[in-house]
Amino acid sequence: MKIINFFILLFTLVSLQANEVLIEKKKVPINIALPLLQSIDQYSIYVGTGPISIYAFIDPLCPRSQDFVEMVVENKKMQTRYTYHFFLYELERFNTKKLIAEIYNNKKPFSVVKRIMLDKEELKGLNIIPAEINVKINAIKEVAKKLDIYKRPYLFVVKPQKGGK
């Protein structure tokens, strides 16, 4: 019994140690992050018209991302206060690159996002990813690496400055 308790304690300590790495991560300062976010903004999916910009990295199959998008879609007041810039970024455990490609390949990408994330419609994604879609996915991935994005949704809030944005 003592051996089992020892292994449980050891496992707990190792787990806590592993989680501390995530806890210690800090967001990149907005003055460094903003130019990077703006460099890929043409690939974002916009929702809302508010003066405050929220840049969000989301994965279409991530339950937390789904909850966030649902909250944004259902709350029209939030859409008047904020402009959301959604970047589709794959969490490896969900294997969503083909699905993300299908979303970006659509003429109305946010309608596909809602079908997948809110209606839980299952889409297979594109088998062959067009080069221009791959450019978008890779650009977002590179910025995410530079910003040390490690969870979804991952948010940056940018308030307008006095005298304009």
N, CA, C and O of each residue as an XYZ file, in Angstrom:
660
protein
N       0.815     -1.187      0.000
C       0.000      0.000      0.000
C       0.867      1.263      0.000
O       0.544      2.247     -0.667
N       1.987      1.225      0.766
C       2.878      2.375      0.814
C       3.499      2.657     -0.553
O       3.715      3.814     -0.913
N       3.781      1.607     -1.305
C       4.362      1.772     -2.642
C       3.362      2.463     -3.562
O       3.736      3.345     -4.335
N       2.101      2.069     -3.483
C       1.067      2.693     -4.312
C       0.933      4.168     -3.952
O       0.851      5.014     -4.842
N       0.910      4.483     -2.675
C       0.817      5.882     -2.241
C       2.025      6.680     -2.717
O       1.893      7.839     -3.110
N       3.197      6.060     -2.682
C       4.405      6.729     -3.155
C       4.276      7.079     -4.641
O       4.598      8.196     -5.047
N       3.809      6.131     -5.445
C       3.661      6.379     -6.883
C       2.580      7.411     -7.171
O       2.712      8.204     -8.104
N       1.520      7.409     -6.383
C       0.478      8.429     -6.556
C       1.049      9.807     -6.257
O       0.804     10.756     -7.002
N       1.803      9.922     -5.180
C       2.438     11.183     -4.826
C       3.431     11.615     -5.900
O       3.458     12.781     -6.292
N       4.236     10.687     -6.368
C       5.210     10.981     -7.415
C       4.506     11.455     -8.691
O       4.920     12.442     -9.298
N       3.460     10.763     -9.090
C       2.705     11.135    -10.284
C       2.104     12.533    -10.122
O       2.130     13.333    -11.056
N       1.569     12.823     -8.946
C       0.983     14.132     -8.678
C       2.034     15.228     -8.795
O       1.787     16.264     -9.413
N       3.193     15.006     -8.212
C       4.263     16.000     -8.283
C       4.746     16.222     -9.714
O       4.988     17.358    -10.123
N       4.883     15.150    -10.464
C       5.303     15.270    -11.864
C       4.239     16.021    -12.651
O       4.571     16.870    -13.479
N       2.973     15.725    -12.410
C       1.878     16.413    -13.092
C       1.883     17.899    -12.769
O       1.726     18.730    -13.663
N       2.064     18.236    -11.501
C       2.109     19.638    -11.108
C       3.291     20.344    -11.750
O       3.172     21.483    -12.201
N       4.425     19.670    -11.792
C       5.611     20.240    -12.417
C       5.363     20.512    -13.895
O       5.751     21.564    -14.404
N       4.718     19.572    -14.592
C       4.432     19.745    -16.013
C       3.466     20.894    -16.235
O       3.619     21.649    -17.196
N       2.472     21.042    -15.363
C       1.498     22.116    -15.507
C       2.089     23.478    -15.198
O       1.614     24.483    -15.727
N       3.098     23.541    -14.369
C       3.712     24.816    -14.034
C       4.300     25.485    -15.268
O       4.307     26.713    -15.353
N       4.784     24.717    -16.210
C       5.338     25.289    -17.433
C       4.266     26.111    -18.137
O       4.543     27.217    -18.601
N       3.046     25.586    -18.220
C       1.963     26.323    -18.860
C       1.580     27.553    -18.045
O       1.301     28.611    -18.609
N       1.565     27.422    -16.748
C       1.175     28.529    -15.890
C       2.180     29.675    -16.003
O       1.792     30.842    -15.960
N       3.455     29.355    -16.144
C       4.493     30.370    -16.186
C       4.573     31.099    -17.522
O       5.216     32.146    -17.606
N       3.935     30.571    -18.571
C       3.991     31.236    -19.862
C       3.308     32.593    -19.758
O       2.265     32.731    -19.119
N       3.899     33.572    -20.383
C       3.333     34.909    -20.368
C       3.073     35.359    -21.790
O       3.809     35.023    -22.717
N       2.011     36.124    -21.938
C       1.696     36.651    -23.258
C       2.769     37.633    -23.700
O       3.367     38.345    -22.893
N       2.988     37.648    -24.987
C       3.900     38.613    -25.589
C       3.253     39.994    -25.423
O       2.044     40.124    -25.616
N       4.018     41.013    -25.076
C       3.442     42.357    -24.924
C       2.744     42.801    -26.208
O       3.188     42.486    -27.312
N       1.655     43.530    -26.047
C       0.829     43.918    -27.191
C       1.600     44.768    -28.202
O       1.306     44.704    -29.396
N       2.578     45.560    -27.757
C       3.351     46.372    -28.703
C       4.204     45.513    -29.640
O       4.573     45.957    -30.727
N       4.511     44.303    -29.227
C       5.223     43.358    -30.090
C       4.216     42.496    -30.854
O       4.418     42.190    -32.029
N       3.138     42.108    -30.182
C       2.147     41.214    -30.788
C       1.342     41.890    -31.890
O       1.054     41.272    -32.915
N       0.978     43.150    -31.689
C       0.075     43.810    -32.631
C       0.588     43.830    -34.073
O      -0.174     43.495    -34.980
N       1.844     44.208    -34.323
C       2.322     44.168    -35.714
C       2.256     42.749    -36.311
O       1.960     42.584    -37.494
N       2.531     41.744    -35.495
C       2.442     40.371    -35.985
C       0.997     40.010    -36.315
O       0.730     39.404    -37.353
N       0.066     40.377    -35.442
C      -1.349     40.100    -35.682
C      -1.846     40.838    -36.921
O      -2.602     40.284    -37.720
N      -1.424     42.071    -37.075
C      -1.842     42.855    -38.240
C      -1.263     42.296    -39.532
O      -1.848     42.474    -40.601
N      -0.123     41.625    -39.447
C       0.488     41.054    -40.651
C      -0.322     39.883    -41.218
O      -0.169     39.529    -42.387
N      -1.177     39.287    -40.392
C      -2.011     38.177    -40.873
C      -3.502     38.511    -40.808
O      -4.351     37.644    -41.019
N      -3.808     39.761    -40.518
C      -5.211     40.143    -40.342
C      -6.050     39.894    -41.583
O      -7.252     39.654    -41.472
N      -5.448     39.944    -42.758
C      -6.207     39.679    -43.987
C      -6.722     38.243    -44.031
O      -7.601     37.930    -44.833
N      -6.193     37.375    -43.189
C      -6.630     35.979    -43.132
C      -7.636     35.726    -42.008
O      -8.105     34.601    -41.829
N      -7.962     36.772    -41.257
C      -8.894     36.579    -40.142
C     -10.329     36.578    -40.653
O     -10.631     37.090    -41.731
N     -11.188     35.996    -39.857
C     -12.625     35.989    -40.119
C     -13.215     36.987    -39.137
O     -13.133     36.803    -37.923
N     -13.817     38.060    -39.681
C     -14.324     39.151    -38.855
C     -15.753     38.891    -38.387
O     -16.583     38.356    -39.121
N     -16.010     39.284    -37.150
C     -17.355     39.277    -36.600
C     -17.455     40.507    -35.700
O     -16.565     40.749    -34.885
N     -18.512     41.272    -35.838
C     -18.735     42.443    -34.995
C     -18.244     43.720    -35.637
O     -17.538     43.709    -36.645
N     -18.641     44.825    -35.020
C     -18.322     46.149    -35.562
C     -17.826     47.116    -34.490
O     -17.748     48.319    -34.741
N     -17.496     46.626    -33.328
C     -17.115     47.491    -32.216
C     -15.745     48.121    -32.367
O     -14.940     47.695    -33.195
N     -15.486     49.147    -31.555
C     -14.215     49.873    -31.633
C     -13.033     49.126    -31.021
O     -11.883     49.441    -31.325
N     -13.297     48.147    -30.170
C     -12.228     47.379    -29.544
C     -12.020     46.100    -30.343
O     -12.970     45.357    -30.588
N     -10.795     45.843    -30.746
C     -10.477     44.641    -31.524
C     -10.050     43.511    -30.602
O      -9.253     43.701    -29.683
N     -10.592     42.342    -30.863
C     -10.166     41.144    -30.159
C      -9.659     40.165    -31.206
O     -10.409     39.715    -32.073
N      -8.385     39.847    -31.112
C      -7.764     38.873    -31.998
C      -7.801     37.536    -31.264
O      -7.290     37.416    -30.151
N      -8.409     36.536    -31.895
C      -8.596     35.244    -31.224
C      -8.112     34.110    -32.111
O      -8.519     33.988    -33.266
N      -7.240     33.286    -31.555
C      -6.812     32.059    -32.218
C      -7.743     30.955    -31.743
O      -7.839     30.690    -30.545
N      -8.433     30.309    -32.687
C      -9.406     29.279    -32.336
C      -9.192     28.037    -33.190
O      -8.688     28.115    -34.310
N      -9.578     26.903    -32.648
C      -9.593     25.643    -33.396
C     -11.057     25.242    -33.512
O     -11.770     25.224    -32.508
N     -11.520     24.918    -34.722
C     -12.945     24.627    -34.917
C     -13.492     23.476    -34.075
O     -14.689     23.452    -33.789
N     -12.657     22.529    -33.673
C     -13.139     21.391    -32.896
C     -12.832     21.495    -31.401
O     -13.185     20.600    -30.634
N     -12.194     22.553    -30.994
C     -11.869     22.752    -29.581
C     -13.128     23.182    -28.823
O     -13.741     24.191    -29.172
N     -13.517     22.434    -27.798
C     -14.726     22.789    -27.049
C     -14.686     24.196    -26.442
O     -15.712     24.875    -26.412
N     -13.545     24.637    -25.969
C     -13.445     25.989    -25.399
C     -13.586     27.049    -26.478
O     -14.222     28.081    -26.262
N     -12.997     26.799    -27.631
C     -13.166     27.720    -28.758
C     -14.629     27.760    -29.185
O     -15.165     28.827    -29.483
N     -15.266     26.606    -29.212
C     -16.682     26.538    -29.586
C     -17.533     27.349    -28.617
O     -18.427     28.082    -29.040
N     -17.261     27.224    -27.329
C     -18.006     27.992    -26.327
C     -17.809     29.491    -26.543
O     -18.758     30.270    -26.451
N     -16.581     29.885    -26.828
C     -16.281     31.305    -27.040
C     -17.018     31.836    -28.267
O     -17.648     32.892    -28.205
N     -16.942     31.114    -29.370
C     -17.610     31.558    -30.603
C     -19.125     31.599    -30.395
O     -19.789     32.523    -30.865
N     -19.664     30.622    -29.707
C     -21.107     30.611    -29.431
C     -21.500     31.848    -28.618
O     -22.519     32.478    -28.902
N     -20.702     32.194    -27.614
C     -20.974     33.364    -26.797
C     -20.972     34.633    -27.656
O     -21.834     35.497    -27.494
N     -20.012     34.739    -28.557
C     -19.908     35.909    -29.425
C     -21.112     35.987    -30.364
O     -21.707     37.052    -30.527
N     -21.463     34.874    -30.971
C     -22.558     34.851    -31.941
C     -23.894     35.178    -31.273
O     -24.710     35.913    -31.830
N     -24.107     34.635    -30.095
C     -25.394     34.808    -29.427
C     -25.552     36.164    -28.755
O     -26.678     36.571    -28.469
N     -24.471     36.869    -28.498
C     -24.547     38.133    -27.784
C     -24.297     39.291    -28.757
O     -23.152     39.660    -29.018
N     -25.372     39.846    -29.279
C     -25.264     40.937    -30.260
C     -24.629     42.190    -29.646
O     -23.989     42.973    -30.348
N     -24.807     42.373    -28.342
C     -24.214     43.526    -27.676
C     -22.686     43.442    -27.732
O     -22.007     44.450    -27.928
N     -22.157     42.233    -27.558
C     -20.707     42.049    -27.650
C     -20.208     42.403    -29.045
O     -19.104     42.924    -29.206
N     -21.029     42.117    -30.049
C     -20.632     42.400    -31.424
C     -20.650     43.895    -31.739
O     -20.018     44.332    -32.701
N     -21.367     44.676    -30.940
C     -21.337     46.128    -31.142
C     -20.211     46.776    -30.338
O     -19.787     47.888    -30.654
N     -19.731     46.103    -29.319
C     -18.622     46.624    -28.509
C     -17.256     46.220    -29.050
O     -16.269     46.936    -28.880
N     -17.214     45.069    -29.700
C     -15.936     44.492    -30.145
C     -15.997     44.084    -31.609
O     -17.057     43.753    -32.141
N     -14.842     44.117    -32.239
C     -14.662     43.485    -33.541
C     -13.746     42.294    -33.295
O     -12.620     42.452    -32.821
N     -14.230     41.119    -33.615
C     -13.480     39.885    -33.408
C     -12.760     39.520    -34.694
O     -13.348     39.536    -35.775
N     -11.505     39.197    -34.568
C     -10.674     38.742    -35.679
C     -10.305     37.300    -35.342
O      -9.395     37.052    -34.550
N     -11.015     36.359    -35.945
C     -10.766     34.946    -35.654
C      -9.703     34.403    -36.595
O      -9.825     34.504    -37.816
N      -8.655     33.824    -36.008
C      -7.631     33.113    -36.762
C      -7.827     31.631    -36.498
O      -7.816     31.198    -35.345
N      -8.002     30.859    -37.539
C      -8.161     29.415    -37.385
C      -6.779     28.790    -37.282
O      -5.965     28.864    -38.202
N      -6.544     28.173    -36.129
C      -5.223     27.626    -35.829
C      -5.401     26.244    -35.205
O      -6.083     26.089    -34.192
N      -4.791     25.270    -35.811
C      -4.977     23.862    -35.432
C      -4.337     23.503    -34.097
O      -3.161     23.776    -33.853
N      -5.140     22.887    -33.249
C      -4.604     22.165    -32.098
C      -4.299     20.767    -32.615
O      -5.185     20.105    -33.155
N      -3.081     20.315    -32.462
C      -2.666     19.055    -33.074
C      -3.542     17.872    -32.688
O      -3.771     16.985    -33.511
N      -4.038     17.841    -31.454
C      -4.828     16.686    -31.027
C      -6.157     16.570    -31.771
O      -6.755     15.495    -31.803
N      -6.627     17.678    -32.376
C      -7.886     17.638    -33.116
C      -7.685     17.382    -34.608
O      -8.639     17.045    -35.309
N      -6.451     17.538    -35.103
C      -6.134     17.256    -36.499
C      -7.109     17.965    -37.453
O      -7.814     17.319    -38.227
N      -7.136     19.285    -37.384
C      -8.140     20.057    -38.106
C      -7.613     20.834    -39.315
O      -8.320     21.699    -39.831
N      -6.424     20.558    -39.769
C      -5.870     21.340    -40.886
C      -6.755     21.259    -42.126
O      -6.993     22.281    -42.769
N      -7.245     20.079    -42.476
C      -8.100     19.933    -43.666
C      -9.433     20.648    -43.469
O      -9.988     21.215    -44.410
N      -9.935     20.617    -42.256
C     -11.182     21.298    -41.929
C     -11.002     22.813    -41.998
O     -11.854     23.523    -42.534
N      -9.904     23.294    -41.458
C      -9.580     24.718    -41.539
C      -9.444     25.136    -43.000
O      -9.907     26.209    -43.386
N      -8.818     24.299    -43.803
C      -8.679     24.597    -45.232
C     -10.052     24.705    -45.893
O     -10.274     25.583    -46.726
N     -10.964     23.822    -45.528
C     -12.313     23.891    -46.101
C     -13.008     25.194    -45.715
O     -13.699     25.801    -46.534
N     -12.827     25.616    -44.483
C     -13.440     26.872    -44.042
C     -12.881     28.040    -44.841
O     -13.639     28.854    -45.370
N     -11.559     28.124    -44.931
C     -10.931     29.227    -45.662
C     -11.221     29.163    -47.163
O     -11.161     30.185    -47.848
N     -11.527     28.004    -47.665
C     -11.819     27.838    -49.095
C     -13.242     28.287    -49.442
O     -13.561     28.460    -50.618
N     -14.086     28.474    -48.451
C     -15.482     28.833    -48.674
C     -15.633     30.337    -48.879
O     -14.887     31.126    -48.300
N     -16.603     30.730    -49.705
C     -16.849     32.160    -49.951
C     -17.420     32.855    -48.722
O     -17.255     34.066    -48.568
N     -18.087     32.110    -47.847
C     -18.631     32.649    -46.602
C     -18.074     31.817    -45.445
O     -18.777     30.981    -44.879
N     -16.799     32.055    -45.098
C     -16.155     31.192    -44.102
C     -16.843     31.185    -42.738
O     -16.863     30.156    -42.062
N     -17.408     32.326    -42.326
C     -18.020     32.327    -40.995
C     -19.278     31.467    -40.948
O     -19.612     30.921    -39.896
N     -19.969     31.343    -42.054
C     -21.148     30.460    -42.062
C     -20.713     29.009    -41.852
O     -21.417     28.242    -41.194
N     -19.568     28.629    -42.401
C     -19.044     27.269    -42.196
C     -18.563     27.115    -40.751
O     -18.770     26.068    -40.139
N     -17.929     28.143    -40.209
C     -17.495     28.111    -38.809
C     -18.699     27.853    -37.909
O     -18.630     27.013    -37.011
N     -19.791     28.558    -38.136
C     -20.986     28.378    -37.303
C     -21.565     26.974    -37.464
O     -21.991     26.363    -36.484
N     -21.582     26.463    -38.690
C     -22.099     25.098    -38.898
C     -21.285     24.078    -38.111
O     -21.839     23.157    -37.512
N     -19.968     24.250    -38.119
C     -19.080     23.297    -37.438
C     -19.096     23.518    -35.927
O     -19.279     22.577    -35.155
N     -18.903     24.760    -35.519
C     -18.674     25.044    -34.102
C     -19.962     25.145    -33.284
O     -19.967     24.803    -32.102
N     -21.044     25.607    -33.894
C     -22.288     25.775    -33.147
C     -23.281     24.654    -33.412
O     -23.898     24.125    -32.488
N     -23.428     24.299    -34.687
C     -24.388     23.253    -35.044
C     -23.790     21.857    -34.956
O     -24.498     20.859    -35.092
N     -22.477     21.792    -34.725
C     -21.743     20.519    -34.595
C     -21.864     19.654    -35.849
O     -21.867     18.425    -35.775
N     -21.961     20.316    -36.994
C     -21.999     19.592    -38.262
C     -20.617     19.012    -38.541
O     -19.606     19.698    -38.385
N     -20.579     17.774    -38.945
C     -19.297     17.123    -39.221
C     -18.952     17.263    -40.701
O     -19.688     16.801    -41.574
N     -17.847     17.893    -40.956
C     -17.331     18.033    -42.311
C     -15.965     17.370    -42.351
O     -15.217     17.415    -41.374
N     -15.644     16.761    -43.468
C     -14.370     16.041    -43.573
C     -13.190     16.962    -43.846
O     -12.063     16.666    -43.452
N     -13.443     18.061    -44.509
C     -12.350     18.944    -44.875
C     -11.840     18.617    -46.265
O     -12.257     17.639    -46.884
N     -10.945     19.439    -46.737
C     -10.386     19.261    -48.082
C      -9.298     18.201    -48.066
O      -8.451     18.185    -47.173
N      -9.321     17.319    -49.050
C      -8.246     16.329    -49.179
C      -6.989     16.951    -49.771
O      -5.866     16.618    -49.390
N      -7.211     17.865    -50.714
C      -6.089     18.576    -51.321
C      -6.248     20.048    -50.967
O      -7.253     20.673    -51.306
N      -5.258     20.591    -50.288
C      -5.327     21.980    -49.839
C      -4.710     22.877    -50.909
O      -3.532     22.734    -51.236
N      -5.507     23.807    -51.456
C      -4.967     24.731    -52.463
C      -3.803     25.550    -51.899
O      -3.755     25.845    -50.705
N      -2.889     25.903    -52.761
C      -1.677     26.621    -52.337
C      -2.005     27.919    -51.610
O      -1.370     28.236    -50.604
N      -2.990     28.677    -52.104
C      -3.314     29.961    -51.466
C      -3.904     29.773    -50.057
O      -3.736     30.634    -49.193
N      -4.584     28.661    -49.833
C      -5.119     28.355    -48.506
C      -3.974     27.924    -47.587
O      -3.936     28.288    -46.412
N      -3.061     27.158    -48.130
C      -1.884     26.725    -47.357
C      -1.049     27.922    -46.908
O      -0.487     27.916    -45.813
N      -0.967     28.946    -47.754
C      -0.247     30.172    -47.396
C      -0.888     30.801    -46.160
O      -0.183     31.209    -45.236
N      -2.224     30.882    -46.136
C      -2.946     31.450    -44.983
C      -2.667     30.637    -43.724
O      -2.293     31.184    -42.686
N      -2.855     29.336    -43.830
C      -2.677     28.452    -42.669
C      -1.252     28.552    -42.126
O      -1.052     28.641    -40.914
N      -0.274     28.537    -43.014
C       1.130     28.603    -42.585
C       1.499     29.964    -42.001
O       2.275     30.037    -41.048
N       0.949     31.047    -42.565
C       1.231     32.380    -42.030
C       0.692     32.507    -40.606
O       1.368     33.039    -39.726
N      -0.524     32.019    -40.385
C      -1.121     32.051    -39.051
C      -0.299     31.189    -38.094
O      -0.058     31.569    -36.948
N       0.120     30.036    -38.578
C       0.925     29.130    -37.745
C       2.250     29.777    -37.341
O       2.680     29.634    -36.197
N       2.894     30.478    -38.254
C       4.171     31.134    -37.955
C       4.007     32.240    -36.912
O       4.812     32.361    -35.988
N       2.961     33.040    -37.073
C       2.712     34.101    -36.092
C       2.382     33.486    -34.738
O       2.841     33.969    -33.703
N       1.590     32.427    -34.747
C       1.234     31.750    -33.491
C       2.478     31.238    -32.771
O       2.568     31.318    -31.546
N       3.431     30.717    -33.529
C       4.686     30.253    -32.918
C       5.448     31.418    -32.298
O       5.969     31.304    -31.188
N       5.514     32.534    -33.010
C       6.231     33.704    -32.508
C       5.568     34.266    -31.252
O       6.238     34.815    -30.377
N       4.251     34.124    -31.173
C       3.504     34.647    -30.027
C       3.366     33.612    -28.908
O       2.773     33.887    -27.865
N       3.918     32.427    -29.139
C       3.873     31.350    -28.156
C       2.434     30.976    -27.790
O       2.098     30.827    -26.615
N       1.598     30.827    -28.813
C       0.201     30.438    -28.624
C       0.188     28.970    -28.229
O       0.739     28.128    -28.939
N      -0.430     28.664    -27.114
C      -0.413     27.283    -26.631
C      -1.773     26.764    -26.218
O      -1.871     25.628    -25.753
N      -2.823     27.549    -26.370
C      -4.165     27.089    -26.023
C      -5.173     27.808    -26.913
O      -4.837     28.794    -27.569
N      -6.389     27.320    -26.934
C      -7.468     27.967    -27.668
C      -8.646     28.114    -26.735
O      -8.837     27.257    -25.872
N      -9.424     29.127    -26.860
C      -9.114     30.328    -27.634
C      -8.003     31.123    -26.944
O      -7.891     31.119    -25.718
N      -7.213     31.779    -27.723
C      -6.114     32.592    -27.220
C      -6.396     34.005    -27.687
O      -6.500     34.246    -28.889
N      -6.520     34.938    -26.768
C      -7.032     36.262    -27.099
C      -6.023     37.373    -26.881
O      -5.208     37.332    -25.959
N      -6.101     38.375    -27.762
C      -5.404     39.653    -27.599
C      -6.457     40.724    -27.741
O      -7.198     40.740    -28.723
N      -6.534     41.624    -26.771
C      -7.506     42.712    -26.796
C      -6.762     44.004    -27.097
O      -5.785     44.345    -26.432
N      -7.244     44.717    -28.115
C      -6.594     45.967    -28.537
C      -7.633     47.078    -28.510
O      -8.558     47.109    -29.322
N      -7.455     47.996    -27.549
C      -8.370     49.132    -27.420
C      -7.888     50.259    -28.321
O      -6.685     50.437    -28.515
N      -8.844     51.029    -28.878
C      -8.414     52.169    -29.709
C      -7.709     53.206    -28.830
O      -8.073     53.428    -27.676
N      -6.714     53.812    -29.406
C      -5.988     54.833    -28.674
C      -6.663     56.179    -28.858
O      -7.380     56.388    -29.836
N      -6.442     57.090    -27.931
C      -7.002     58.426    -28.067
C      -6.498     59.049    -29.347
O      -5.319     58.939    -29.684
N      -7.403     59.709    -30.064
C      -7.018     60.315    -31.333
C      -7.067     59.339    -32.474
O      -6.503     59.614    -33.533
N      -7.724     58.199    -32.305
C      -7.834     57.212    -33.377
C      -7.136     55.940    -33.014
O      -6.524     55.837    -31.951
N      -7.223     54.954    -33.904
C      -6.616     53.645    -33.645
C      -5.127     53.664    -33.800
O      -4.473     52.637    -33.615
